[in-house]
Amino acid sequence: MREHLLQWRGKGKEELREVTTEFSNEKSAVLSMVNDQAGLSEDEKADISGFIESFYTEVGQSSFYT
């Protein structure tokens, strides 16, 4: 999987911002969880981490909420 489509079915943009802020506050923990997985190769870890980073980049842009 190389692409993601974020769909929001919540009440409004402010609620979406609250949810993405909550996820953003856990960014280092999420990435650490990936990197700590013994069953993944370094390439797989890098691939997954890149995918997760792209999510954080996308929700970090102000245009995401418009």
Secondary structure, 3 states (H helix, E strand, C coil): CCCCCCCCCCCCHHHHHHHHHHHHHCHHHHHHHHHCCCCCCHHHHHHHHHHHHHHHHHHCCHHHHC
